[in-house]
Amino acid sequence: MILTDRIAVVTGAGSGIGRAGAMIMAREGALVVIADRDQASGESTAADIRATGGRAEAIVTDVSDDAAVGQLITGTLGKYGRIDILHNHAGIQVGGALTEVEVDGMDASWRINVRAQFLAARLVMPAMVTQGGGVILNTASNSGVFYDREMIAYATSKHAVVAMTRQMSLDYARHNVRVNALCPGWVDTPFNEPFIAQMGGREAIETYVRTKIPMGRWASAEEIAEAILFLVSDRSSFMTGQALVIDGGESIG
């Protein structure tokens, strides 16, 4: 196992990509702290990990609440003495063009998709520096490297995540802290429901996937989890400041 005894914190781990990433980290020997605002979902992920012989605990965390993010990081450090992996995954998707997105929607996108990642990383960084290294993985999107129509709040926030990731990596590489961004494309999870509704329903999105993605299909959360494992493990030990795009060719098609 390639993550034996490492302490990992994953936000948004109650479902979808976050859940799949937490599961694969636990499979590879990490003790995973499952952070999700939905208690039942977080507990379900933790229970599934324990059922397969892994180690996990669930902590209810709304990343839009600074105090909750602080408690997640400081509480984990207090209990385990270190955090080796921080995967900032929790996010929201607000659709619409400039005149369609409410200011509150833009503010929420920034607070959850960018500011919460900044805060968690800021809190964990001193411990990673002191312990001699660590890994931070920030979930962006392929919308962080190209542009979607009528997605100004989402695309803006995800571009910001990529920029923030690169700046963090530059500043802390000398401390052996690696920081990369995960940029998935279309993955078949409930996260896409707002955009599916915006596009006119499931049939419309299936048509889009078949015709606009060069590989002609969705990704599964488990496929993205394999990339997560690469990014948080020593398999990517000389990689930092990168935005790894996994989107079936959509961003170059």
C-alpha positions, 0 to 999 in steps of 0.5 A: 500500500502506498499511503500506509499510515498517512493522515488525510483530510478530504472535504466534500467526501460524502459523495461523488469524486470526494467519496471515491478519492477518500475510498481509494486513499483508505484502500492504500493505507491512509487514515481518512478524515471525511469532512462533509456538511451532510452528516449521513453522507459523511458517516456512510463513506466512513462506514464503507471504508471501515467495512473494507478494513480501512480507517476513517472518521467522519466530521460534519463540516460546512466549508462556508463556515470559517470556524468549521474549517478551523475546527476540522484542521486544528482538531485533526492535528490535535488528535493525530499530530500531523496531516500528510494530505489535504484534499480540498474538494468541496465545491458548488456549481452556480450556472448562468451568464453575467446578468443571470447570476445573482451577486449572492451566487457569485459570492457563494462560488468564491467563498466555497470554491476558493476561500475555503480552500485558501483557509484550509491550506493556510491552517495546515501549512505550518504543520506540513512545513514543521513535519517536513512535507505534505501534499495539498490537492485543490479540486478545480475543474477543466472549467479552470483551464478553459471556458464554459458558456453561461458559467461565469461564477463557476469558471471564475472561481475554478480559474482562481483555484488553479492560480492559487494552487500555482502560487502556493506551490511556488511559495512552499516547494522548498519546504517539500509541500507539493500543491496541485490542482485536480481538473476533472471534466464531466463526471457522472455524479449528482454534482452536475444536477444544476448544469443538467437542469440549465441545459434542459435535462438528462437527455440534453446532457447525454447528447452533449457528452456524446457529441462534444467530448472527444471520448464520447462518454462521461468519466466515472468517479472511480476513474478520477480517484485513480488520478487523485491517488497519483497526485497525493502519493509519492508517485507524483513526488516531483510534481507541483504547481500543476493542473491535471486535466482529466476530461476525455479531451473536452478542453482541447476538442 
